[in-house]
Amino acid sequence: MAERNVKIPANINKVLSVSPATTTAVYMLAPEKLVGWNMKFSPDNAKYILKKYQKLPMVGSWSGKNDINYETYISMKPDIVMDNSENNSITKVRQQKLGNIPVVVVHDLDTQNFVPYITFMGKVLGAKQKADKLISFYNNVKKEVESKVSNIPDEQKVKVYYAEGPKGLQTDYDSGPSAFKTNYASLKNNQHTQLIYLCGGLNIARGTGINNTSEVSIEKVLQWNPDVIITNNPQFYKSVYSDSSWQNVKAVKEHRIYLTPTKPFNWVDRPPGINTIIGIPWTAKMLYPDKFKDMDLNKLTKEFYSEFYHVNLTDSDINVLLNNQQ
């Protein structure tokens, strides 16, 4: 997907990736070919992974600062290594260091259009049937959501604050005008907040030249006064309603704070890969419960986990996932 020509084996049986997002995708489409993880699983999360894959070795990942351990990767003798870097010079270095192991580049961070990525992954992994099923699921939920939110005027869209960190005072900015404008197309460029826009919301954190996670003040949040807060931090979620500094925020006063499901992978972000497909209907229901009251999230969740995480959920599991019982 980086417009390189790479020779790969006709039959691929062992795959490593340099990023959690792509590793997750390999597990979803062809788990039997995955030979190592980039992330650790807590006991609570591990139960949503098939047992025989829970104990695959940790191989590390590229964090943007520290590169992978090439010796570890080479010693595991993968047929290919998947790399989601958009920097061709970095890919070139990795290919040189990995020698004869083909480095296959995938671009996996466009929530608005995962189809080329899933199609490519399915072709490389020899998992076309599973890839087609995932594309069908993705297209169906995306179409249903977009059909109900695409015509909402900008001034009526739900304003969302994406709270990160134990105090909720970190967030992901979108680059663009700091003042509200009528055209938000130029603001949909942060990989960590794409679901907000896809589901008809507005990320209130934005400013020229700012992108990715930044510290913010409670005064700034009060100024923004979001309608909804989505958070990925359980500590913040548990404390925010009793924290006096947050009491005048609209989302707090109206009890519209939602903790993203994270088992076994986050539904909204980190990693912002195809694991967030199930986050599309969840986010839509959190932002616009009246518009999506007929959407059966329990059914969609069971289908997604059965098909793509390879585990069958009980009603109790669903309750844990959707009602944030830690």
N, C-alpha and C positions, 0 to 999 in steps of 0.2 A: 504493500500500500504506500510505500515511499518511492515507487517507480524505479526500483532496483530489480535486476535480474539475479535470482538466487536459485541454484540447483538444490532441490530437496529430495529425500528418498521417496520412492513410490509408495512404500508402506511406512507410515510413521507410527511408532509404538511408544516412544518415550519423549515427553515434552517438558521443558522448563520455561518459565517466563521471568522477566526481570521486574514485573510490576504486579501488585495484588489484583488490579482490575482484570488483567489478561489471564492471570492464573485462575481467577474465579470463573472466567469464561471457558477455559479449558475444562475445569471441573463440571461446569454446567452442560457442555456439549459432548465431552468424551472423557469422563472421569478416569477410565481405565488407562489412559495415556499420560496422566499427570504423575510426575515422580517427585515433586517437591512443592512446598508452600512458601509464600512470602510473608505470611502472617500467622500469629499464634491464636489458638482458640481457647477461650475459657471453657470450663466444664459445661456451663449453661449453653454456650454456643455450639460446642462439639456435638451435642445430641442431635443437632440438625444437619450433621454431616454423616454420611455412611461410615460405619465403624472402620471398615478396611482402608478408608482414606484419611481417617483422623490422625493417624500416626506417621504420615509421610514426613520425611525430614524437612527441617527448616533450611532454606537455602539463602535467605536474605533477599534484599531487593535494592534497586537504585532509588535513593531518596531525593535526588536532586543535588545532594552534596557529596555523598559517598557512593562510589560505584560498587558493583557486585563483586563477590569473591570469585574470580575467574577459575581459580584452582578447584574450588568446590564444584562449580558447574561442569568443568571438563571431566572431573573424576566420576561424575554420575553418568557420563556418556549418553546425553540426550541425542535424539535424532535431529531435533531442531531446538533453538532457543527463540522465544518470541519477545519482541522488544516494541514498546509503544512510544518510543521517543519520536518527536517530530523534528529532531535535530540530526540531519544526515551525517554530520561530522562525528557526533557521538556514536552513532550506529557503526560508522566506519571503524572507529577505534575498537569497539566491542567485537566486531567481526574479525579484526586482526588478532585480538587477544584470544578469541575462542578458536582460532585456527580453522580446521575443516568442519566445525559444527556450523551449519547454516543459521544465520540470524535473520529471522523473518519479521519484518516490521508490520505492525497493525495499528491502525488509528481508531481508538475505541471510546472517545470521549464526547461524541456528538449525540446527546440525548434526543435531539430533534430528528435524527435519522440514523438509527443503529443498523439499518438493513444492509448496507454494503459491508460493514464490519462483520455482522453475524454470517452473512453469505460467504465472505472470504474465509472466516474461521472454519466454517463447516466444510468448505472445499479442502483446505489444507489438512484438517484433522480427519478427513474421510467420514464426516458426520453430517452429511447433507440432510438426512431425514430429521434429525434432532434440530438442526439449524432452521429448517423450514417450519417446524412446530413452534420454535421460539419466535420466529418472524411473524407467524400468524397470531400468536398471543400478543406480541408487541403491537402489531398493527391494529388489532381489535380494540385493545384498551386505549391506545392513543387516539384512534378515530372516535371512540365514544366520548372521551374527555374533550377533545378539541371541538367536537360538534356542539358541545354545550357551553364552552367558554370562549370560543373564538369571536363571538359577537358582543361580548361584554365591553361597553365603552371604558376607556382608560380611567376616567374619573370614578367609575363604579367598581373597579377591580380591587380585590382585597390586598391591602398593604401588609407585607410580610417582613418580619425581622428574623434572620437565621442566626440563632444564638449558639455560640460555641464556647467551650471552656467552662470550668466549674462555677464561675460567677456570671456566665452568660454575656460577658463583655468582650468577646471576640466575635468577629463575623467575617463573611466573605463579601467584599465590595464588588460591584460591577463598574468597570470603567465607563465614563460617560458624564453627561451634564449632571450637576448636583441638584439642580432644580427640576421639579416635575415638568415633563414635556408631554405633548400629545402623541409623539411617535417614540415608542420604546424599542424599536427594532435594533438600534445600535447598542442597547444595553444588555442584550442577551448573550454575553460573551464570556461569562465566568462558568467554568465547567462544574463548579460546586453548587451553583444556584439555578441550573437549567430547569430542574423540575418545577420550580416556582413559576417560571414563565410558561412552560408547556401547559401547566394546569391553570392558567389564567390569573395568576397572582403577580404582584410587583415586588421585587426586592427593593426595600427602601434604602439600603446602604449602597451608595454609589458616589463617585466623585472622579473628576478628571485625573487620569494617571494612576488611580488606585485599583489594584486587583489582588485577589486572593486574601487570605486571612490577615486581619488587622485588629489591633486593640481599639476599643471604643469606650466612651464614657457613658455613665448612666444618664448624664445630662443630655447627651446626644440621642440616646434611645427615647428619652422623654420628649425631646423635640420632634423626633420622627413619629412617635406615638402610633406604633403599628396596630393593625386590627388583629393580627395573628402572629404568634411566635412559634416557630418550629425549632426544636433543639435536638442536638445529638448527644447531649450530656445529661446523664441521669442525676448527677449531684445538683446541677442547676434546676432541673425539673422538679426535684423534691423540695427545694428550698425557696423557690421564687415566690410562692404565694404567701410565705411568712416573712419575706424580706421587705422591710418598710420602704426601702429605696425604690422598689418596683411597683408600689401600690397604685400609683397614679397613671400607669401605662394602660392604655385601653384594653390590650389583649389580656392583661392580668385581671382587670376589673370585670371583664366579661368571660373569664375562665376559658380563654381560647389559646392555651399553650399545649403543644403536642410534642411528645417525645417519639422520635423516629424508631420504628422497629429495627433491630440490628442483628437478629439471629437467623442464619449464621453470618450473614453479611448485611451491611447497612442498606436500607431501602431507598435512601435519598442521596447519600454522598459518602465519600471516603471508604471504599473507592467509588468514584463516579462512573461506574461501568454498567454493563448490562444487568448487574444485580439490582439496579434501580428501576428496572422495568416494572416490577411489582409495586414500586413506589409511586408509579403514575396514578393508579386508581386510589391509593391511600392518600396521597397529597391532595388530589381533587376533592375527595370526601372531607378532608380536614378544612380546606379553604371554602368549599361551597356545599355544605351538608344538605341543603334543601334541593339543590340541582341534582345531587347524586344519591338521594335517599333510596332509590330503587337499584342501585348498583350493589351486587352481592359480593362484598369484599371477602367474606369467609370462603365462599366457593372459589373465587379467583385465587386466593392464597393457597388453598389446598391443591388446586390444579397446578399452580406454578411450582410449588415445592415438590409435588410428586413427579412432575415431568423434568424439572431442571435442577433440583437439589437432590432428587432421587430418594426422598423420604416421604412417608405417608403421615400426615399430621392428624392428631386426635383433636377433639373439640377443646380439650384442655390446653393443647399446644397453641391452638388458635387464640384462646383467651390470653395466654401469656404474651404472644406476639402483638396482638392488637390492643390489649388493655394495659400494656406496659407494666406487667407484674414482674418485678425484678427478683 
